[in-house]
Amino acid sequence: MKSMTQYNLMSRPGGRPGARPGARPGDRRGNSMVLVAGILVLLVIIATAFITRAQTSRLTAASQLAASKRTVTSHAIADSLAQIIAEHLFVRKIINNPPFRPN
């Protein structure tokens, strides 16, 4: 006499637990393929977002570098012009100390 578990497995189509009545053995492969395709699409979306964000970060860094170079250059030009103007306005050195007077 067969046990209840053996009877249930044998009575199902394909001998698999959970199979639909009238299902063929290869029908569940389609579900797996849809699941794998969905996961691959999600991975592509995540990779695209990562690449886009990396490119944006690279562009931002390049812009900040160019801006800092402009700032440094403008300060250097301003300092140079201030030095030239000071040299031409004040021909001799100005000494702020009061003159020495012996008692």
WOVEN-V515899 format. One record per residue. N is the residue number from 1. PHI is phi in whole degrees, 0 to 359 (NA if undefined). Layout:
n=(N & N)
phi=(PHI & PHI)
This chain:
n=(1 & 2 & 3 & 4 & 5 & 6 & 7 & 8 & 9 & 10 & 11 & 12 & 13 & 14 & 15 & 16 & 17 & 18 & 19 & 20 & 21 & 22 & 23 & 24 & 25 & 26 & 27 & 28 & 29 & 30 & 31 & 32 & 33 & 34 & 35 & 36 & 37 & 38 & 39 & 40 & 41 & 42 & 43 & 44 & 45 & 46 & 47 & 48 & 49 & 50 & 51 & 52 & 53 & 54 & 55 & 56 & 57 & 58 & 59 & 60 & 61 & 62 & 63 & 64 & 65 & 66 & 67 & 68 & 69 & 70 & 71 & 72 & 73 & 74 & 75 & 76 & 77 & 78 & 79 & 80 & 81 & 82 & 83 & 84 & 85 & 86 & 87 & 88 & 89 & 90 & 91 & 92 & 93 & 94 & 95 & 96 & 97 & 98 & 99 & 100 & 101 & 102 & 103)
phi=(NA & 274 & 284 & 296 & 295 & 296 & 293 & 294 & 293 & 286 & 280 & 276 & 296 & 78 & 69 & 255 & 291 & 84 & 283 & 288 & 295 & 84 & 280 & 269 & 299 & 266 & 290 & 284 & 295 & 297 & 297 & 295 & 293 & 295 & 297 & 296 & 297 & 298 & 295 & 296 & 297 & 298 & 296 & 295 & 296 & 295 & 296 & 296 & 297 & 296 & 296 & 297 & 294 & 295 & 295 & 297 & 297 & 296 & 294 & 296 & 296 & 295 & 294 & 295 & 296 & 296 & 295 & 292 & 295 & 297 & 296 & 297 & 296 & 294 & 294 & 296 & 295 & 297 & 297 & 296 & 296 & 298 & 295 & 297 & 296 & 296 & 293 & 276 & 282 & 249 & 289 & 246 & 289 & 262 & 253 & 275 & 285 & 291 & 296 & 281 & 234 & 289 & 275)
